Amino acid sequence: MHIEPFQICVSDVEIADLRRRLRDSRWASATPSGPWQQGTDTTWLRELVKYWADSFDWRAAERGLNQQPQFMANVNGQRVHFVHQRGVGPRPYPVVVTHGWPGSFFEFRELADRLRDPAAFGADPNDAFDVVIPSLPGFAFSPAPAAAGTSAFQVADLWASLMRGLGYQRFGAQGGDLGAGVSVVLASRHSQVVDGIHLNFLPTSYEPAIDAADSPLTIPEQNYLREKGEWAALEGGYAHMHATRPQTLAASLNDSPAGLAAWIGEKFRAWSDCDGVIEGRFSKDELLTNLSLYWYTQSIGTAIQMYWENRLQPLRFTPGQRVLPPVSFAHFPKEINHPPREWLERVFNIAQWTDMPRGGHFAAMEEPELLAADIRSFFRRFRH
């Protein structure tokens, strides 16, 4: 496996083009509805776009991103961008951490610091990790696959090869959103090298086999499935579009930075523990660093393509099928779904379950300390 160092370098021409597009935004007419009632609030969006055009310092963000050791690897014919941070401790444990949409590798900067060097944050240096954070194929600097069919299953195979190429014979995995699906498949298809997985989200395509006679649905499971359906009907339009007409949507979002900000920014508000105030959890600079990664790499279309692929290859389990490596689940109260423990136990060996006091879908950004402590606690059992 060939690996080479990587640094981000966006041209001045691209930066100037983005600012021009932002300043030339053509705004949709307001509707007689309350703020955020029908989606992204226009007043908030105008303010964010103005800041993006006139005040946001991409060069400072770029320097910050380039402080992380980044690499590009050729893994089984697929080029993969990844961050690789070596742990500070007597025997760091390797973990591969996978992001989702609408996030990126940028999500994990504070979490990675706490995992890499726990002593710097008042924790035990014996809990240090070697942290590998790949960009999913088609996201940011990982090119899109040349052929169709790259779902969580194929990505998990890539990650197993990447970790082996980095010299790790055994490792753990962590993920939320799309990254949770990749982590589940890593555990199910590569149990010979994956010690365990830590999840802070249950993939919505997860479907255990149900035997109505021997193991009927419990009341909490019935409530969960009802609530999941209700959420999908009211809030899941984005996912249905991603999974059925990704290229139709990509034509708009790849051309309009204001549209991209509306599509992604609304999710950071709706899915986080922010009480309706986005800047209560994420600064404008954080939001725009993530948005700029999508914009400058023109990856929004290739990123949402993974929803199409995952629809064709859902996480369905057959009767009696179980994932062998132990699983830890961190349940954040403002996450978009709330599965009961017994729903996961139909397939997984739940070794640790934590009900978090606060936090939402973007746990690594919202509550990096809580998430890091939970990850340390779970993987401690494998360090011997």
Salt bridges, closest charged atoms under 4 A:
GLU4 OE1 - HIS2 NE2 3.31
GLU4 OE2 - ARG79 NH2 3.59
ASP12 OD1 - ARG59 NH2 2.64
ASP17 OD1 - ARG20 NH2 2.87
ASP17 OD2 - ARG21 NE 2.85
ASP24 OD2 - ARG20 NH1 3.93
GLU47 OE2 - LYS284 NZ 2.91
ASP54 OD1 - ARG23 NH2 3.02
ASP54 OD2 - LYS50 NZ 3.39
GLU62 OE1 - ARG59 NH1 2.89
GLU110 OE2 - ARG109 NH2 3.68
GLU110 OE1 - ARG114 NH1 3.82
ASP127 OD2 - ARG380 NH2 2.73
ASP127 OD1 - ARG383 NE 3.87
ASP130 OD2 - ARG86 NH1 3.56
ASP157 OD2 - ARG189 NH2 2.74
ASP157 OD1 - HIS190 NE2 2.74
ASP177 OD1 - HIS361 NE2 2.78
ASP195 OD1 - ARG170 NE 2.65
GLU207 OE1 - ARG316 NE 3.16
GLU221 OE2 - ARG346 NE 2.68
GLU230 OE2 - ARG226 NE 3.74
ASP255 OD1 - ARG21 NH1 3.31
GLU266 OE1 - LYS267 NZ 2.86
ASP273 OD2 - ARG281 NH2 3.66
ASP273 OD1 - LYS334 NZ 3.50
ASP275 OD1 - LYS334 NZ 3.96
GLU279 OE2 - LYS284 NZ 3.54
GLU286 OE2 - ARG109 NH2 2.29
GLU335 OE1 - HIS361 ND1 2.56
GLU345 OE2 - ARG341 NE 2.84
ASP355 OD1 - HIS331 ND1 3.10
GLU366 OE1 - ARG281 NE 3.90
GLU367 OE2 - ARG281 NH1 2.83
GLU367 OE2 - ARG358 NE 3.09
GLU369 OE1 - ARG114 NE 2.99
ASP374 OD2 - HIS198 NE2 2.80
